[in-house]
């Protein structure tokens, strides 16, 4: 059930924008993600199914690490991880 992808701002964009080489700018991808209506769905998906490379939901793998810790902690405590991440990202 990945219907949210049909509404993603990145749909139809060149994939290489989201998989930049070291030293290249991820700004174009992050700009697209910033206006995406399903950004939290994308973030939840990449946290549920980790990907080591690429920009997802406007975050690089390095930037996703602290968010992943929030996700895992919520799961371990029996809380809704999507709500915990949404709250963390909003603040």
N, CA, C and O atoms as a Tinker XYZ file with bonds, in Angstrom:
   364  protein
     1  N      0.844000   -1.188000    0.000000    73     2
     2  CA     0.000000    0.000000    0.000000    64     1     3
     3  C      0.885000    1.246000    0.000000    63     2     4     5
     4  O      1.206000    1.791000    1.056000    81     3
     5  N      1.259000    1.671000   -1.155000    73     3     6
     6  CA     2.143000    2.820000   -1.261000    64     5     7
     7  C      1.476000    3.935000   -2.045000    63     6     8     9
     8  O      2.144000    4.630000   -2.811000    81     7
     9  N      0.192000    4.120000   -1.875000    73     7    10
    10  CA    -0.540000    5.144000   -2.592000    64     9    11
    11  C     -0.037000    6.553000   -2.368000    63    10    12    13
    12  O     -0.223000    7.432000   -3.209000    81    11
    13  N      0.602000    6.763000   -1.228000    73    11    14
    14  CA     1.125000    8.098000   -0.944000    64    13    15
    15  C      2.143000    8.528000   -1.998000    63    14    16    17
    16  O      2.288000    9.720000   -2.268000    81    15
    17  N      2.843000    7.572000   -2.590000    73    15    18
    18  CA     3.868000    7.904000   -3.592000    64    17    19
    19  C      3.265000    8.605000   -4.814000    63    18    20    21
    20  O      3.939000    9.384000   -5.488000    81    19
    21  N      2.004000    8.324000   -5.085000    73    19    22
    22  CA     1.345000    8.974000   -6.215000    64    21    23
    23  C      1.240000   10.482000   -6.021000    63    22    24    25
    24  O      1.057000   11.222000   -6.987000    81    23
    25  N      1.353000   10.939000   -4.780000    73    23    26
    26  CA     1.217000   12.362000   -4.470000    64    25    27
    27  C      2.550000   13.023000   -4.141000    63    26    28    29
    28  O      2.589000   14.199000   -3.778000    81    27
    29  N      3.639000   12.275000   -4.266000    73    27    30
    30  CA     4.962000   12.789000   -3.905000    64    29    31
    31  C      5.425000   13.860000   -4.884000    63    30    32    33
    32  O      5.247000   13.731000   -6.095000    81    31
    33  N      6.013000   14.904000   -4.349000    73    31    34
    34  CA     6.517000   15.999000   -5.180000    64    33    35
    35  C      7.669000   15.531000   -6.078000    63    34    36    37
    36  O      7.925000   16.130000   -7.123000    81    35
    37  N      8.356000   14.471000   -5.675000    73    35    38
    38  CA     9.492000   13.968000   -6.449000    64    37    39
    39  C      9.075000   13.086000   -7.620000    63    38    40    41
    40  O      9.896000   12.727000   -8.463000    81    39
    41  N      7.814000   12.748000   -7.661000    73    39    42
    42  CA     7.323000   11.862000   -8.729000    64    41    43
    43  C      7.635000   12.495000  -10.085000    63    42    44    45
    44  O      7.223000   13.619000  -10.374000    81    43
    45  N      8.363000   11.758000  -10.899000    73    43    46
    46  CA     8.721000   12.249000  -12.230000    64    45    47
    47  C     10.021000   13.028000  -12.273000    63    46    48    49
    48  O     10.501000   13.373000  -13.352000    81    47
    49  N     10.595000   13.309000  -11.117000    73    47    50
    50  CA    11.876000   14.021000  -11.077000    64    49    51
    51  C     13.020000   13.036000  -11.327000    63    50    52    53
    52  O     12.880000   11.847000  -11.039000    81    51
    53  N     14.143000   13.510000  -11.857000    73    51    54
    54  CA    15.286000   12.622000  -12.072000    64    53    55
    55  C     15.797000   12.047000  -10.747000    63    54    56    57
    56  O     16.037000   12.790000   -9.795000    81    55
    57  N     15.955000   10.758000  -10.693000    73    55    58
    58  CA    16.384000   10.070000   -9.478000    64    57    59
    59  C     17.742000   10.554000   -8.997000    63    58    60    61
    60  O     17.997000   10.594000   -7.794000    81    59
    61  N     18.615000   10.924000   -9.930000    73    59    62
    62  CA    19.960000   11.326000   -9.535000    64    61    63
    63  C     19.969000   12.593000   -8.674000    63    62    64    65
    64  O     20.965000   12.869000   -8.007000    81    63
    65  N     18.899000   13.352000   -8.678000    73    63    66
    66  CA    18.814000   14.518000   -7.786000    64    65    67
    67  C     18.846000   14.085000   -6.320000    63    66    68    69
    68  O     19.306000   14.836000   -5.460000    81    67
    69  N     18.365000   12.891000   -6.039000    73    67    70
    70  CA    18.218000   12.411000   -4.675000    64    69    71
    71  C     19.353000   11.497000   -4.231000    63    70    72    73
    72  O     19.417000   11.092000   -3.070000    81    71
    73  N     20.236000   11.178000   -5.153000    73    71    74
    74  CA    21.392000   10.337000   -4.863000    64    73    75
    75  C     22.640000   11.056000   -5.357000    63    74    76    77
    76  O     23.194000   10.722000   -6.404000    81    75
    77  N     23.065000   12.035000   -4.594000    73    75    78
    78  CA    24.195000   12.880000   -4.989000    64    77    79
    79  C     25.510000   12.279000   -4.496000    63    78    80    81
    80  O     25.559000   11.606000   -3.467000    81    79
    81  N     26.551000   12.536000   -5.243000    73    79    82
    82  CA    27.891000   12.098000   -4.848000    64    81    83
    83  C     28.443000   13.030000   -3.779000    63    82    84    85
    84  O     28.003000   14.171000   -3.635000    81    83
    85  N     29.407000   12.522000   -3.040000    73    83    86
    86  CA    30.062000   13.322000   -2.009000    64    85    87
    87  C     30.554000   14.634000   -2.616000    63    86    88    89
    88  O     31.180000   14.644000   -3.676000    81    87
    89  N     30.267000   15.715000   -1.944000    73    87    90
    90  CA    30.679000   17.028000   -2.408000    64    89    91
    91  C     29.660000   17.732000   -3.294000    63    90    92    93
    92  O     29.766000   18.936000   -3.530000    81    91
    93  N     28.676000   16.988000   -3.785000    73    91    94
    94  CA    27.632000   17.601000   -4.601000    64    93    95
    95  C     26.513000   18.111000   -3.703000    63    94    96    97
    96  O     26.329000   17.631000   -2.585000    81    95
    97  N     25.786000   19.069000   -4.198000    73    95    98
    98  CA    24.711000   19.679000   -3.423000    64    97    99
    99  C     23.424000   18.856000   -3.465000    63    98   100   101
   100  O     22.992000   18.391000   -4.520000    81    99
   101  N     22.836000   18.694000   -2.302000    73    99   102
   102  CA    21.541000   18.042000   -2.205000    64   101   103
   103  C     20.409000   19.047000   -2.166000    63   102   104   105
   104  O     19.250000   18.674000   -1.984000    81   103
   105  N     20.735000   20.321000   -2.336000    73   103   106
   106  CA    19.737000   21.384000   -2.246000    64   105   107
   107  C     18.562000   21.204000   -3.212000    63   106   108   109
   108  O     17.418000   21.408000   -2.806000    81   107
   109  N     18.799000   20.833000   -4.463000    73   107   110
   110  CA    17.629000   20.652000   -5.351000    64   109   111
   111  C     16.650000   19.607000   -4.816000    63   110   112   113
   112  O     15.438000   19.819000   -4.853000    81   111
   113  N     17.164000   18.487000   -4.322000    73   111   114
   114  CA    16.289000   17.443000   -3.772000    64   113   115
   115  C     15.584000   17.944000   -2.522000    63   114   116   117
   116  O     14.383000   17.727000   -2.359000    81   115
   117  N     16.306000   18.602000   -1.652000    73   115   118
   118  CA    15.715000   19.094000   -0.406000    64   117   119
   119  C     14.644000   20.142000   -0.680000    63   118   120   121
   120  O     13.667000   20.239000    0.064000    81   119
   121  N     14.815000   20.920000   -1.730000    73   119   122
   122  CA    13.822000   21.918000   -2.119000    64   121   123
   123  C     12.530000   21.238000   -2.568000    63   122   124   125
   124  O     11.432000   21.674000   -2.222000    81   123
   125  N     12.678000   20.174000   -3.335000    73   123   126
   126  CA    11.506000   19.411000   -3.774000    64   125   127
   127  C     10.806000   18.802000   -2.561000    63   126   128   129
   128  O      9.584000   18.885000   -2.437000    81   127
   129  N     11.578000   18.195000   -1.676000    73   127   130
   130  CA    11.011000   17.558000   -0.482000    64   129   131
   131  C     10.294000   18.572000    0.418000    63   130   132   133
   132  O      9.272000   18.248000    1.024000    81   131
   133  N     10.812000   19.766000    0.505000    73   131   134
   134  CA    10.234000   20.785000    1.379000    64   133   135
   135  C      8.798000   21.132000    0.987000    63   134   136   137
   136  O      8.007000   21.540000    1.837000    81   135
   137  N      8.461000   20.976000   -0.277000    73   135   138
   138  CA     7.100000   21.309000   -0.731000    64   137   139
   139  C      6.223000   20.075000   -0.920000    63   138   140   141
   140  O      5.127000   20.153000   -1.475000    81   139
   141  N      6.724000   18.935000   -0.448000    73   139   142
   142  CA     6.014000   17.683000   -0.676000    64   141   143
   143  C      4.879000   17.466000    0.324000    63   142   144   145
   144  O      5.092000   17.575000    1.532000    81   143
   145  N      3.680000   17.162000   -0.166000    73   143   146
   146  CA     2.538000   16.958000    0.730000    64   145   147
   147  C      2.573000   15.629000    1.486000    63   146   148   149
   148  O      1.815000   15.438000    2.437000    81   147
   149  N      3.451000   14.706000    1.068000    73   147   150
   150  CA     3.512000   13.390000    1.723000    64   149   151
   151  C      4.887000   13.144000    2.344000    63   150   152   153
   152  O      5.336000   12.003000    2.451000    81   151
   153  N      5.530000   14.201000    2.741000    73   151   154
   154  CA     6.884000   14.116000    3.293000    64   153   155
   155  C      6.955000   13.189000    4.509000    63   154   156   157
   156  O      7.893000   12.399000    4.621000    81   155
   157  N      5.988000   13.270000    5.412000    73   155   158
   158  CA     6.020000   12.410000    6.604000    64   157   159
   159  C      5.799000   10.949000    6.244000    63   158   160   161
   160  O      6.354000   10.066000    6.898000    81   159
   161  N      5.007000   10.677000    5.225000    73   159   162
   162  CA     4.832000    9.301000    4.764000    64   161   163
   163  C      6.152000    8.759000    4.207000    63   162   164   165
   164  O      6.514000    7.610000    4.460000    81   163
   165  N      6.850000    9.578000    3.465000    73   163   166
   166  CA     8.144000    9.198000    2.910000    64   165   167
   167  C      9.137000    8.925000    4.033000    63   166   168   169
   168  O      9.872000    7.938000    3.998000    81   167
   169  N      9.150000    9.804000    5.022000    73   167   170
   170  CA    10.055000    9.632000    6.158000    64   169   171
   171  C      9.745000    8.345000    6.908000    63   170   172   173
   172  O     10.656000    7.589000    7.247000    81   171
   173  N      8.484000    8.093000    7.166000    73   171   174
   174  CA     8.096000    6.861000    7.861000    64   173   175
   175  C      8.531000    5.635000    7.051000    63   174   176   177
   176  O      9.007000    4.651000    7.617000    81   175
   177  N      8.367000    5.698000    5.746000    73   175   178
   178  CA     8.748000    4.573000    4.895000    64   177   179
   179  C     10.250000    4.315000    4.966000    63   178   180   181
   180  O     10.673000    3.165000    5.089000    81   179
   181  N     11.048000    5.355000    4.890000    73   179   182
   182  CA    12.500000    5.154000    4.906000    64   181   183
   183  C     12.990000    4.765000    6.309000    63   182   184   185
   184  O     14.053000    4.158000    6.441000    81   183
   185  N     12.241000    5.101000    7.335000    73   183   186
   186  CA    12.598000    4.656000    8.682000    64   185   187
   187  C     12.190000    3.202000    8.902000    63   186   188   189
   188  O     12.882000    2.460000    9.600000    81   187
   189  N     11.080000    2.798000    8.317000    73   187   190
   190  CA    10.626000    1.407000    8.409000    64   189   191
   191  C     11.489000    0.482000    7.557000    63   190   192   193
   192  O     11.704000   -0.679000    7.907000    81   191
   193  N     11.975000    0.999000    6.449000    73   191   194
   194  CA    12.783000    0.223000    5.498000    64   193   195
   195  C     14.045000    1.032000    5.192000    63   194   196   197
   196  O     14.135000    1.672000    4.145000    81   195
   197  N     15.016000    1.003000    6.102000    73   195   198
   198  CA    16.196000    1.868000    5.982000    64   197   199
   199  C     16.940000    1.740000    4.651000    63   198   200   201
   200  O     17.130000    0.651000    4.110000    81   199
   201  N     17.342000    2.889000    4.163000    73   199   202
   202  CA    18.141000    3.009000    2.955000    64   201   203
   203  C     19.388000    3.788000    3.353000    63   202   204   205
   204  O     19.288000    4.848000    3.971000    81   203
   205  N     20.543000    3.278000    3.008000    73   203   206
   206  CA    21.790000    3.903000    3.450000    64   205   207
   207  C     22.143000    5.161000    2.685000    63   206   208   209
   208  O     22.815000    6.037000    3.229000    81   207
   209  N     21.718000    5.275000    1.458000    73   207   210
   210  CA    22.128000    6.410000    0.643000    64   209   211
   211  C     20.905000    7.155000    0.128000    63   210   212   213
   212  O     19.821000    6.588000   -0.006000    81   211
   213  N     21.097000    8.412000   -0.151000    73   211   214
   214  CA    20.040000    9.181000   -0.770000    64   213   215
   215  C     19.338000   10.137000    0.175000    63   214   216   217
   216  O     19.440000   10.035000    1.397000    81   215
   217  N     18.635000   11.054000   -0.427000    73   215   218
   218  CA    17.845000   12.037000    0.299000    64   217   219
   219  C     16.395000   11.595000    0.226000    63   218   220   221
   220  O     15.829000   11.447000   -0.857000    81   219
   221  N     15.809000   11.388000    1.383000    73   219   222
   222  CA    14.405000   10.994000    1.496000    64   221   223
   223  C     13.753000   11.926000    2.499000    63   222   224   225
   224  O     14.313000   12.176000    3.566000    81   223
   225  N     12.594000   12.437000    2.177000    73   223   226
   226  CA    11.863000   13.360000    3.058000    64   225   227
   227  C     12.716000   14.579000    3.399000    63   226   228   229
   228  O     12.548000   15.195000    4.451000    81   227
   229  N     13.616000   14.908000    2.511000    73   227   230
   230  CA    14.461000   16.079000    2.713000    64   229   231
   231  C     15.651000   15.861000    3.624000    63   230   232   233
   232  O     16.332000   16.817000    3.996000    81   231
   233  N     15.911000   14.610000    3.990000    73   231   234
   234  CA    16.999000   14.308000    4.909000    64   233   235
   235  C     17.986000   13.323000    4.294000    63   234   236   237
   236  O     17.598000   12.372000    3.616000    81   235
   237  N     19.260000   13.568000    4.544000    73   235   238
   238  CA    20.290000   12.614000    4.154000    64   237   239
   239  C     20.320000   11.488000    5.182000    63   238   240   241
   240  O     19.664000   11.573000    6.220000    81   239
   241  N     21.066000   10.456000    4.900000    73   239   242
   242  CA    21.199000    9.352000    5.856000    64   241   243
   243  C     21.727000    9.869000    7.192000    63   242   244   245
   244  O     21.227000    9.479000    8.247000    81   243
   245  N     22.711000   10.724000    7.155000    73   243   246
   246  CA    23.266000   11.291000    8.385000    64   245   247
   247  C     22.210000   12.083000    9.157000    63   246   248   249
   248  O     22.140000   11.995000   10.383000    81   247
   249  N     21.403000   12.843000    8.454000    73   247   250
   250  CA    20.350000   13.629000    9.095000    64   249   251
   251  C     19.203000   12.762000    9.599000    63   250   252   253
   252  O     18.482000   13.155000   10.516000    81   251
   253  N     19.034000   11.587000    9.004000    73   251   254
   254  CA    17.968000   10.677000    9.446000    64   253   255
   255  C     18.328000    9.922000   10.717000    63   254   256   257
   256  O     17.432000    9.428000   11.403000    81   255
   257  N     19.597000    9.817000   11.049000    73   255   258
   258  CA    20.014000    9.018000   12.210000    64   257   259
   259  C     19.328000    9.419000   13.509000    63   258   260   261
   260  O     18.787000    8.545000   14.187000    81   259
   261  N     19.321000   10.693000   13.891000    73   259   262
   262  CA    18.629000   11.031000   15.143000    64   261   263
   263  C     17.125000   10.779000   15.074000    63   262   264   265
   264  O     16.501000   10.445000   16.082000    81   263
   265  N     16.552000   10.939000   13.901000    73   263   266
   266  CA    15.119000   10.677000   13.725000    64   265   267
   267  C     14.860000    9.176000   13.852000    63   266   268   269
   268  O     13.846000    8.759000   14.411000    81   267
   269  N     15.781000    8.375000   13.333000    73   267   270
   270  CA    15.645000    6.917000   13.450000    64   269   271
   271  C     15.690000    6.487000   14.923000    63   270   272   273
   272  O     14.984000    5.559000   15.318000    81   271
   273  N     16.512000    7.154000   15.728000    73   271   274
   274  CA    16.563000    6.835000   17.161000    64   273   275
   275  C     15.215000    7.126000   17.823000    63   274   276   277
   276  O     14.759000    6.350000   18.662000    81   275
   277  N     14.586000    8.220000   17.456000    73   275   278
   278  CA    13.257000    8.554000   17.983000    64   277   279
   279  C     12.261000    7.480000   17.559000    63   278   280   281
   280  O     11.441000    7.041000   18.365000    81   279
   281  N     12.328000    7.061000   16.315000    73   279   282
   282  CA    11.449000    6.014000   15.777000    64   281   283
   283  C     11.610000    4.727000   16.588000    63   282   284   285
   284  O     10.629000    4.154000   17.061000    81   283
   285  N     12.851000    4.284000   16.741000    73   283   286
   286  CA    13.115000    3.023000   17.455000    64   285   287
   287  C     12.685000    3.093000   18.921000    63   286   288   289
   288  O     12.142000    2.130000   19.462000    81   287
   289  N     12.929000    4.226000   19.549000    73   287   290
   290  CA    12.535000    4.392000   20.949000    64   289   291
   291  C     11.010000    4.297000   21.089000    63   290   292   293
   292  O     10.505000    3.653000   22.008000    81   291
   293  N     10.290000    4.940000   20.178000    73   291   294
   294  CA     8.819000    4.891000   20.217000    64   293   295
   295  C      8.322000    3.457000   20.033000    63   294   296   297
   296  O      7.413000    3.016000   20.737000    81   295
   297  N      8.916000    2.738000   19.095000    73   295   298
   298  CA     8.530000    1.346000   18.864000    64   297   299
   299  C      8.795000    0.522000   20.121000    63   298   300   301
   300  O      7.945000   -0.264000   20.539000    81   299
   301  N      9.959000    0.698000   20.721000    73   299   302
   302  CA    10.331000   -0.065000   21.920000    64   301   303
   303  C      9.397000    0.226000   23.094000    63   302   304   305
   304  O      9.159000   -0.641000   23.935000    81   303
   305  N      8.875000    1.440000   23.145000    73   303   306
   306  CA     7.987000    1.829000   24.241000    64   305   307
   307  C      6.516000    1.588000   23.912000    63   306   308   309
   308  O      5.632000    1.944000   24.692000    81   307
   309  N      6.264000    0.994000   22.774000    73   307   310
   310  CA     4.888000    0.692000   22.390000    64   309   311
   311  C      4.092000    1.912000   21.960000    63   310   312   313
   312  O      2.862000    1.885000   21.960000    81   311
   313  N      4.780000    2.969000   21.599000    73   311   314
   314  CA     4.118000    4.193000   21.142000    64   313   315
   315  C      4.005000    4.184000   19.620000    63   314   316   317
   316  O      4.603000    3.345000   18.946000    81   315
   317  N      3.247000    5.110000   19.101000    73   315   318
   318  CA     3.101000    5.265000   17.654000    64   317   319
   319  C      4.353000    5.960000   17.123000    63   318   320   321
   320  O      4.550000    7.145000   17.393000    81   319
   321  N      5.200000    5.257000   16.379000    73   319   322
   322  CA     6.437000    5.881000   15.910000    64   321   323
   323  C      6.207000    7.026000   14.936000    63   322   324   325
   324  O      6.978000    7.985000   14.907000    81   323
   325  N      5.143000    6.930000   14.134000    73   323   326
   326  CA     4.857000    8.022000   13.186000    64   325   327
   327  C      4.518000    9.316000   13.932000    63   326   328   329
   328  O      4.958000   10.399000   13.546000    81   327
   329  N      3.740000    9.191000   14.993000    73   327   330
   330  CA     3.381000   10.378000   15.778000    64   329   331
   331  C      4.623000   10.955000   16.463000    63   330   332   333
   332  O      4.806000   12.171000   16.501000    81   331
   333  N      5.464000   10.086000   16.998000    73   331   334
   334  CA     6.679000   10.556000   17.679000    64   333   335
   335  C      7.605000   11.291000   16.703000    63   334   336   337
   336  O      8.165000   12.336000   17.038000    81   335
   337  N      7.759000   10.744000   15.508000    73   335   338
   338  CA     8.617000   11.371000   14.505000    64   337   339
   339  C      7.988000   12.671000   14.010000    63   338   340   341
   340  O      8.689000   13.669000   13.848000    81   339
   341  N      6.688000   12.672000   13.770000    73   339   342
   342  CA     6.017000   13.895000   13.303000    64   341   343
   343  C      6.184000   15.016000   14.323000    63   342   344   345
   344  O      6.422000   16.168000   13.958000    81   343
   345  N      6.058000   14.676000   15.587000    73   343   346
   346  CA     6.227000   15.680000   16.648000    64   345   347
   347  C      7.669000   16.190000   16.673000    63   346   348   349
   348  O      7.901000   17.390000   16.818000    81   347
   349  N      8.626000   15.293000   16.534000    73   347   350
   350  CA    10.040000   15.685000   16.564000    64   349   351
   351  C     10.399000   16.550000   15.371000    63   350   352   353
   352  O     11.135000   17.526000   15.511000    81   351
   353  N      9.887000   16.201000   14.196000    73   351   354
   354  CA    10.193000   16.945000   12.981000    64   353   355
   355  C      9.542000   18.335000   13.023000    63   354   356   357
   356  O     10.103000   19.304000   12.511000    81   355
   357  N      8.371000   18.421000   13.626000    73   355   358
   358  CA     7.650000   19.696000   13.694000    64   357   359
   359  C      8.330000   20.682000   14.634000    63   358   360   361
   360  O      8.216000   21.895000   14.454000    81   359
   361  N      9.033000   20.170000   15.629000    73   359   362
   362  CA     9.664000   21.090000   16.603000    64   361   363
   363  C     11.046000   21.503000   16.217000    63   362   364
   364  O     11.686000   22.268000   16.939000    81   363
